[in-house]
Amino acid sequence: MLYENLQETISYIKNQTSFQPDFGIVLGTGLSGLVDDIKVKCKISYKNIPHFPQATVESHRGELIFGTLGKSKVVAMAGRFHYYEGYSAKEITFPIRVLKLLNIKHLFLSNATGGVNPNLQAGEIVLIRDHINLLPDNPLRGENDERLGPRFPDMIHTYNRKINQKAIAIAKANGIAASEGVYLCLQGPNLETPAEYLYFHRIGADVIGMSTVPEVLVARHMGLPVTVFSIVTNVANPYEEIPPATVEEVIKVAEEAAPKLQLVLRELLEEFG
C-alpha cells in the first residue's frame, strides 16, 4: 500500500501546482520562519494532502511550500513529524518519500538540538557528519518495496562532508559560528537528565535531538542525497550545573539563529547552480 499511497499523494500535489522543485528543505522546531525568505508559488496545507500526517507541534506551521529561495527552486516542509507525537517511523517519513518522488535532487534537513559537546555554544550551526540512532523503531522495518529502494541500504557515506565544509566556509565568511558534529536521535518527548547528557557525549555524540534520523534513513533508502543543519539551542555543560531547559527557550534561540541558517543555505544553494 505504501507505493500506491505515494502515487495518490503525488497525483494530488501535481494537480495543485506544476512547479518543479530542485531541492527539498525540512524546517525544524523554531525554524519555520525561514519560509519567509521564499518567494512562494504555491502553499498546500498538510491537512489537505492525502496520507500526510498532521503536525501537532505548535511551532510547526504544517504546510508544504513551493517557491524560489534566491535563484533556486525549492519545496519546503514548514513543520515535520516526530516519533513522540505517536506516529510510527514509516508515517514520520512518508513526506520524505513524497519529496523524492517530486524529483528533487538534494534534501536539506534542519533541526534544533541540545549540545553535549562542551566546545559548542548556543546559536551555533552544526553540520552533521554522522549519526547515532537510539529510536526504538525504523522506517525500513517490514516488507521492502524494491521500487522505492534496496532491502539493506548502506549508511557509510550518508553525509557528504565536502558539502558540509562548503557550508562551514560560507558561515565563517559571514562571521557565523559553525562546525561539524555527530547527531544522536532519541524518541522524547522528555528532555534528558545530566547523566544522560554525559553518557551521550561519551559514546560519540556532539548534539542530540528527537528527529531527522528516520528522515535520513528513508532518503538514503531512496538514493536521495541529504545535508543536515543543526542549531544548538542549549548546551549541557558543565553537567553539574545544567539549568532547566524549556521549549519556549529552545524555540527562541532557534528563531534568533534562523537568519544565519537562512544565509548559509541560500549561498550554499547558489553553489549547486
Contacts in CASP RR format, 6 or more apart in sequence:
PFRMAT RR
TARGET T0000
AUTHOR 0000-0000-0000
METHOD contacts of the structure
MODEL  1
MLYENLQETISYIKNQTSFQPDFGIVLGTGLSGLVDDIKVKCKISYKNIP
HFPQATVESHRGELIFGTLGKSKVVAMAGRFHYYEGYSAKEITFPIRVLK
LLNIKHLFLSNATGGVNPNLQAGEIVLIRDHINLLPDNPLRGENDERLGP
RFPDMIHTYNRKINQKAIAIAKANGIAASEGVYLCLQGPNLETPAEYLYF
HRIGADVIGMSTVPEVLVARHMGLPVTVFSIVTNVANPYEEIPPATVEEV
IKVAEEAAPKLQLVLRELLEEFG
2 90 0 8 1.000
2 94 0 8 1.000
2 97 0 8 1.000
2 145 0 8 1.000
2 148 0 8 1.000
3 145 0 8 1.000
3 147 0 8 1.000
3 148 0 8 1.000
5 50 0 8 1.000
5 51 0 8 1.000
5 94 0 8 1.000
6 51 0 8 1.000
6 94 0 8 1.000
6 97 0 8 1.000
6 98 0 8 1.000
6 101 0 8 1.000
6 148 0 8 1.000
8 50 0 8 1.000
8 51 0 8 1.000
9 49 0 8 1.000
9 50 0 8 1.000
9 51 0 8 1.000
9 52 0 8 1.000
9 94 0 8 1.000
9 98 0 8 1.000
10 98 0 8 1.000
10 101 0 8 1.000
10 102 0 8 1.000
12 48 0 8 1.000
12 49 0 8 1.000
12 50 0 8 1.000
13 44 0 8 1.000
13 49 0 8 1.000
13 64 0 8 1.000
13 98 0 8 1.000
13 102 0 8 1.000
16 42 0 8 1.000
16 44 0 8 1.000
17 41 0 8 1.000
17 42 0 8 1.000
17 44 0 8 1.000
17 66 0 8 1.000
19 41 0 8 1.000
19 42 0 8 1.000
19 66 0 8 1.000
19 67 0 8 1.000
19 73 0 8 1.000
19 75 0 8 1.000
20 73 0 8 1.000
20 102 0 8 1.000
20 103 0 8 1.000
21 66 0 8 1.000
21 67 0 8 1.000
21 73 0 8 1.000
21 74 0 8 1.000
21 75 0 8 1.000
21 102 0 8 1.000
21 104 0 8 1.000
22 72 0 8 1.000
22 73 0 8 1.000
22 74 0 8 1.000
22 104 0 8 1.000
22 105 0 8 1.000
22 106 0 8 1.000
22 272 0 8 1.000
23 69 0 8 1.000
23 72 0 8 1.000
23 73 0 8 1.000
23 74 0 8 1.000
23 75 0 8 1.000
23 104 0 8 1.000
23 105 0 8 1.000
23 106 0 8 1.000
23 107 0 8 1.000
23 108 0 8 1.000
23 269 0 8 1.000
23 272 0 8 1.000
24 74 0 8 1.000
24 75 0 8 1.000
24 76 0 8 1.000
24 77 0 8 1.000
24 99 0 8 1.000
24 104 0 8 1.000
24 106 0 8 1.000
24 107 0 8 1.000
24 108 0 8 1.000
25 34 0 8 1.000
25 69 0 8 1.000
25 74 0 8 1.000
25 75 0 8 1.000
25 76 0 8 1.000
25 77 0 8 1.000
25 107 0 8 1.000
25 108 0 8 1.000
25 109 0 8 1.000
25 110 0 8 1.000
25 265 0 8 1.000
26 76 0 8 1.000
26 77 0 8 1.000
26 79 0 8 1.000
26 80 0 8 1.000
26 96 0 8 1.000
26 107 0 8 1.000
26 108 0 8 1.000
26 109 0 8 1.000
26 110 0 8 1.000
26 215 0 8 1.000
27 33 0 8 1.000
27 34 0 8 1.000
27 35 0 8 1.000
27 60 0 8 1.000
27 76 0 8 1.000
27 77 0 8 1.000
27 78 0 8 1.000
27 79 0 8 1.000
27 80 0 8 1.000
27 110 0 8 1.000
28 60 0 8 1.000
28 79 0 8 1.000
28 80 0 8 1.000
28 110 0 8 1.000
28 111 0 8 1.000
28 112 0 8 1.000
28 211 0 8 1.000
28 254 0 8 1.000
29 57 0 8 1.000
29 59 0 8 1.000
29 60 0 8 1.000
29 111 0 8 1.000
29 112 0 8 1.000
29 250 0 8 1.000
29 251 0 8 1.000
29 254 0 8 1.000
30 59 0 8 1.000
30 112 0 8 1.000
30 250 0 8 1.000
30 251 0 8 1.000
30 254 0 8 1.000
30 255 0 8 1.000
30 258 0 8 1.000
31 110 0 8 1.000
31 111 0 8 1.000
31 112 0 8 1.000
31 231 0 8 1.000
31 254 0 8 1.000
31 255 0 8 1.000
31 258 0 8 1.000
31 261 0 8 1.000
32 59 0 8 1.000
32 60 0 8 1.000
32 61 0 8 1.000
32 78 0 8 1.000
32 79 0 8 1.000
33 78 0 8 1.000
33 255 0 8 1.000
33 258 0 8 1.000
34 76 0 8 1.000
34 110 0 8 1.000
34 258 0 8 1.000
34 261 0 8 1.000
34 262 0 8 1.000
34 265 0 8 1.000
35 61 0 8 1.000
35 63 0 8 1.000
35 65 0 8 1.000
35 76 0 8 1.000
35 78 0 8 1.000
37 69 0 8 1.000
37 70 0 8 1.000
37 262 0 8 1.000
37 266 0 8 1.000
38 65 0 8 1.000
38 67 0 8 1.000
38 68 0 8 1.000
38 69 0 8 1.000
38 74 0 8 1.000
38 76 0 8 1.000
39 67 0 8 1.000
39 68 0 8 1.000
39 69 0 8 1.000
39 70 0 8 1.000
40 65 0 8 1.000
40 66 0 8 1.000
40 67 0 8 1.000
41 66 0 8 1.000
41 67 0 8 1.000
41 68 0 8 1.000
42 65 0 8 1.000
42 66 0 8 1.000
42 67 0 8 1.000
43 63 0 8 1.000
43 64 0 8 1.000
43 65 0 8 1.000
43 66 0 8 1.000
44 63 0 8 1.000
44 64 0 8 1.000
44 65 0 8 1.000
44 66 0 8 1.000
45 62 0 8 1.000
45 63 0 8 1.000
45 64 0 8 1.000
46 52 0 8 1.000
46 53 0 8 1.000
46 54 0 8 1.000
46 55 0 8 1.000
46 62 0 8 1.000
46 63 0 8 1.000
46 64 0 8 1.000
47 54 0 8 1.000
49 64 0 8 1.000
51 94 0 8 1.000
52 94 0 8 1.000
52 95 0 8 1.000
52 98 0 8 1.000
53 81 0 8 1.000
53 85 0 8 1.000
53 87 0 8 1.000
53 91 0 8 1.000
53 92 0 8 1.000
53 94 0 8 1.000
53 95 0 8 1.000
54 62 0 8 1.000
55 61 0 8 1.000
55 62 0 8 1.000
55 79 0 8 1.000
55 80 0 8 1.000
55 81 0 8 1.000
56 85 0 8 1.000
57 79 0 8 1.000
57 82 0 8 1.000
57 85 0 8 1.000
59 247 0 8 1.000
59 251 0 8 1.000
60 78 0 8 1.000
60 79 0 8 1.000
60 80 0 8 1.000
61 78 0 8 1.000
61 79 0 8 1.000
62 77 0 8 1.000
62 78 0 8 1.000
62 79 0 8 1.000
63 78 0 8 1.000
63 79 0 8 1.000
64 75 0 8 1.000
64 76 0 8 1.000
64 77 0 8 1.000
64 78 0 8 1.000
64 95 0 8 1.000
65 75 0 8 1.000
65 76 0 8 1.000
65 77 0 8 1.000
65 78 0 8 1.000
66 74 0 8 1.000
66 75 0 8 1.000
67 73 0 8 1.000
67 74 0 8 1.000
67 75 0 8 1.000
67 76 0 8 1.000
68 74 0 8 1.000
69 265 0 8 1.000
69 266 0 8 1.000
69 269 0 8 1.000
70 266 0 8 1.000
70 269 0 8 1.000
70 270 0 8 1.000
71 269 0 8 1.000
71 270 0 8 1.000
71 273 0 8 1.000
72 266 0 8 1.000
72 269 0 8 1.000
72 270 0 8 1.000
72 272 0 8 1.000
72 273 0 8 1.000
74 269 0 8 1.000
75 99 0 8 1.000
75 102 0 8 1.000
75 104 0 8 1.000
77 95 0 8 1.000
77 99 0 8 1.000
80 92 0 8 1.000
80 95 0 8 1.000
80 211 0 8 1.000
80 215 0 8 1.000
81 87 0 8 1.000
81 91 0 8 1.000
81 92 0 8 1.000
81 95 0 8 1.000
82 92 0 8 1.000
82 188 0 8 1.000
82 189 0 8 1.000
82 210 0 8 1.000
82 211 0 8 1.000
83 89 0 8 1.000
83 92 0 8 1.000
83 135 0 8 1.000
83 137 0 8 1.000
83 187 0 8 1.000
83 188 0 8 1.000
83 210 0 8 1.000
83 214 0 8 1.000
84 187 0 8 1.000
84 188 0 8 1.000
84 189 0 8 1.000
84 210 0 8 1.000
88 137 0 8 1.000
88 139 0 8 1.000
89 135 0 8 1.000
89 137 0 8 1.000
89 138 0 8 1.000
89 139 0 8 1.000
89 141 0 8 1.000
89 214 0 8 1.000
90 139 0 8 1.000
90 141 0 8 1.000
92 139 0 8 1.000
92 214 0 8 1.000
92 215 0 8 1.000
93 139 0 8 1.000
93 214 0 8 1.000
93 215 0 8 1.000
93 217 0 8 1.000
93 218 0 8 1.000
96 107 0 8 1.000
96 215 0 8 1.000
96 218 0 8 1.000
96 219 0 8 1.000
96 222 0 8 1.000
96 224 0 8 1.000
97 148 0 8 1.000
97 218 0 8 1.000
97 222 0 8 1.000
99 107 0 8 1.000
99 224 0 8 1.000
100 107 0 8 1.000
100 219 0 8 1.000
100 222 0 8 1.000
100 223 0 8 1.000
100 224 0 8 1.000
104 224 0 8 1.000
105 225 0 8 1.000
106 224 0 8 1.000
106 225 0 8 1.000
106 226 0 8 1.000
106 227 0 8 1.000
106 272 0 8 1.000
107 215 0 8 1.000
107 219 0 8 1.000
107 224 0 8 1.000
107 225 0 8 1.000
107 226 0 8 1.000
107 227 0 8 1.000
108 226 0 8 1.000
108 227 0 8 1.000
108 228 0 8 1.000
108 229 0 8 1.000
108 265 0 8 1.000
109 212 0 8 1.000
109 215 0 8 1.000
109 216 0 8 1.000
109 226 0 8 1.000
109 227 0 8 1.000
109 228 0 8 1.000
109 229 0 8 1.000
110 228 0 8 1.000
110 229 0 8 1.000
110 230 0 8 1.000
110 231 0 8 1.000
110 261 0 8 1.000
111 183 0 8 1.000
111 209 0 8 1.000
111 211 0 8 1.000
111 212 0 8 1.000
111 228 0 8 1.000
111 229 0 8 1.000
111 230 0 8 1.000
111 231 0 8 1.000
112 209 0 8 1.000
112 230 0 8 1.000
112 231 0 8 1.000
112 233 0 8 1.000
112 250 0 8 1.000
112 251 0 8 1.000
112 253 0 8 1.000
112 254 0 8 1.000
113 126 0 8 1.000
113 183 0 8 1.000
113 207 0 8 1.000
113 208 0 8 1.000
113 209 0 8 1.000
113 230 0 8 1.000
113 231 0 8 1.000
113 232 0 8 1.000
113 233 0 8 1.000
114 207 0 8 1.000
114 208 0 8 1.000
114 209 0 8 1.000
114 232 0 8 1.000
114 233 0 8 1.000
114 234 0 8 1.000
114 235 0 8 1.000
114 236 0 8 1.000
115 206 0 8 1.000
115 207 0 8 1.000
115 208 0 8 1.000
115 232 0 8 1.000
115 234 0 8 1.000
115 235 0 8 1.000
115 236 0 8 1.000
115 237 0 8 1.000
116 184 0 8 1.000
116 197 0 8 1.000
116 198 0 8 1.000
116 200 0 8 1.000
116 201 0 8 1.000
116 205 0 8 1.000
116 206 0 8 1.000
116 207 0 8 1.000
116 208 0 8 1.000
116 236 0 8 1.000
116 237 0 8 1.000
117 181 0 8 1.000
117 201 0 8 1.000
117 205 0 8 1.000
117 206 0 8 1.000
117 207 0 8 1.000
118 201 0 8 1.000
118 235 0 8 1.000
118 237 0 8 1.000
118 238 0 8 1.000
119 179 0 8 1.000
120 126 0 8 1.000
120 179 0 8 1.000
120 206 0 8 1.000
120 207 0 8 1.000
120 232 0 8 1.000
120 235 0 8 1.000
121 177 0 8 1.000
121 232 0 8 1.000
121 235 0 8 1.000
122 232 0 8 1.000
122 233 0 8 1.000
122 234 0 8 1.000
122 235 0 8 1.000
122 253 0 8 1.000
123 177 0 8 1.000
123 231 0 8 1.000
123 232 0 8 1.000
123 233 0 8 1.000
123 253 0 8 1.000
123 256 0 8 1.000
123 257 0 8 1.000
123 260 0 8 1.000
124 177 0 8 1.000
124 178 0 8 1.000
124 179 0 8 1.000
124 231 0 8 1.000
124 232 0 8 1.000
125 167 0 8 1.000
125 171 0 8 1.000
125 176 0 8 1.000
125 177 0 8 1.000
125 178 0 8 1.000
125 179 0 8 1.000
125 229 0 8 1.000
125 230 0 8 1.000
125 231 0 8 1.000
125 232 0 8 1.000
125 257 0 8 1.000
125 260 0 8 1.000
125 261 0 8 1.000
125 264 0 8 1.000
126 178 0 8 1.000
126 179 0 8 1.000
126 180 0 8 1.000
126 181 0 8 1.000
126 183 0 8 1.000
126 206 0 8 1.000
126 207 0 8 1.000
126 229 0 8 1.000
126 230 0 8 1.000
126 231 0 8 1.000
126 232 0 8 1.000
127 164 0 8 1.000
127 167 0 8 1.000
127 168 0 8 1.000
127 178 0 8 1.000
127 179 0 8 1.000
127 180 0 8 1.000
127 181 0 8 1.000
127 227 0 8 1.000
127 228 0 8 1.000
127 229 0 8 1.000
127 230 0 8 1.000
128 159 0 8 1.000
128 164 0 8 1.000
128 180 0 8 1.000
128 181 0 8 1.000
128 182 0 8 1.000
128 183 0 8 1.000
128 207 0 8 1.000
128 212 0 8 1.000
128 228 0 8 1.000
128 229 0 8 1.000
128 230 0 8 1.000
129 159 0 8 1.000
129 161 0 8 1.000
129 164 0 8 1.000
129 180 0 8 1.000
129 181 0 8 1.000
129 182 0 8 1.000
130 158 0 8 1.000
130 159 0 8 1.000
130 181 0 8 1.000
130 182 0 8 1.000
130 183 0 8 1.000
131 158 0 8 1.000
131 182 0 8 1.000
131 183 0 8 1.000
131 184 0 8 1.000
131 185 0 8 1.000
131 212 0 8 1.000
131 213 0 8 1.000
131 216 0 8 1.000
132 182 0 8 1.000
132 183 0 8 1.000
132 184 0 8 1.000
132 185 0 8 1.000
132 203 0 8 1.000
132 204 0 8 1.000
132 205 0 8 1.000
133 185 0 8 1.000
133 213 0 8 1.000
133 217 0 8 1.000
134 184 0 8 1.000
134 185 0 8 1.000
134 186 0 8 1.000
134 187 0 8 1.000
135 185 0 8 1.000
135 186 0 8 1.000
135 187 0 8 1.000
135 213 0 8 1.000
135 214 0 8 1.000
136 187 0 8 1.000
137 214 0 8 1.000
138 214 0 8 1.000
138 217 0 8 1.000
139 214 0 8 1.000
139 217 0 8 1.000
139 218 0 8 1.000
139 221 0 8 1.000
140 153 0 8 1.000
140 217 0 8 1.000
140 218 0 8 1.000
140 221 0 8 1.000
144 150 0 8 1.000
144 151 0 8 1.000
148 221 0 8 1.000
148 222 0 8 1.000
149 221 0 8 1.000
149 222 0 8 1.000
149 223 0 8 1.000
150 221 0 8 1.000
153 217 0 8 1.000
153 220 0 8 1.000
153 221 0 8 1.000
153 223 0 8 1.000
154 220 0 8 1.000
155 217 0 8 1.000
155 220 0 8 1.000
158 216 0 8 1.000
158 220 0 8 1.000
158 226 0 8 1.000
159 226 0 8 1.000
159 227 0 8 1.000
159 228 0 8 1.000
160 225 0 8 1.000
160 227 0 8 1.000
161 180 0 8 1.000
163 227 0 8 1.000
163 268 0 8 1.000
164 180 0 8 1.000
164 227 0 8 1.000
165 180 0 8 1.000
166 268 0 8 1.000
166 271 0 8 1.000
167 178 0 8 1.000
167 227 0 8 1.000
167 229 0 8 1.000
167 264 0 8 1.000
167 265 0 8 1.000
167 268 0 8 1.000
168 178 0 8 1.000
168 179 0 8 1.000
168 180 0 8 1.000
170 263 0 8 1.000
170 264 0 8 1.000
170 267 0 8 1.000
170 268 0 8 1.000
171 177 0 8 1.000
171 178 0 8 1.000
171 260 0 8 1.000
171 264 0 8 1.000
172 178 0 8 1.000
174 260 0 8 1.000
174 263 0 8 1.000
174 264 0 8 1.000
176 260 0 8 1.000
176 263 0 8 1.000
176 264 0 8 1.000
178 264 0 8 1.000
181 206 0 8 1.000
181 207 0 8 1.000
181 230 0 8 1.000
182 204 0 8 1.000
182 205 0 8 1.000
182 206 0 8 1.000
182 207 0 8 1.000
183 205 0 8 1.000
183 206 0 8 1.000
183 207 0 8 1.000
183 208 0 8 1.000
183 209 0 8 1.000
183 212 0 8 1.000
183 213 0 8 1.000
183 228 0 8 1.000
183 230 0 8 1.000
184 200 0 8 1.000
184 203 0 8 1.000
184 204 0 8 1.000
184 205 0 8 1.000
184 207 0 8 1.000
184 208 0 8 1.000
184 209 0 8 1.000
185 208 0 8 1.000
185 209 0 8 1.000
185 210 0 8 1.000
185 211 0 8 1.000
185 212 0 8 1.000
185 213 0 8 1.000
185 214 0 8 1.000
186 192 0 8 1.000
186 208 0 8 1.000
186 209 0 8 1.000
186 210 0 8 1.000
187 210 0 8 1.000
188 210 0 8 1.000
189 210 0 8 1.000
191 245 0 8 1.000
192 200 0 8 1.000
192 208 0 8 1.000
192 236 0 8 1.000
194 236 0 8 1.000
194 239 0 8 1.000
194 240 0 8 1.000
194 242 0 8 1.000
195 239 0 8 1.000
197 208 0 8 1.000
197 236 0 8 1.000
197 237 0 8 1.000
197 239 0 8 1.000
197 242 0 8 1.000
198 239 0 8 1.000
200 208 0 8 1.000
207 230 0 8 1.000
207 232 0 8 1.000
212 228 0 8 1.000
212 230 0 8 1.000
215 226 0 8 1.000
216 226 0 8 1.000
216 228 0 8 1.000
219 225 0 8 1.000
219 226 0 8 1.000
220 226 0 8 1.000
227 268 0 8 1.000
229 261 0 8 1.000
229 264 0 8 1.000
229 265 0 8 1.000
231 253 0 8 1.000
231 254 0 8 1.000
231 257 0 8 1.000
231 258 0 8 1.000
231 261 0 8 1.000
233 249 0 8 1.000
233 250 0 8 1.000
233 253 0 8 1.000
233 254 0 8 1.000
233 257 0 8 1.000
234 245 0 8 1.000
234 249 0 8 1.000
234 250 0 8 1.000
234 253 0 8 1.000
236 242 0 8 1.000
END
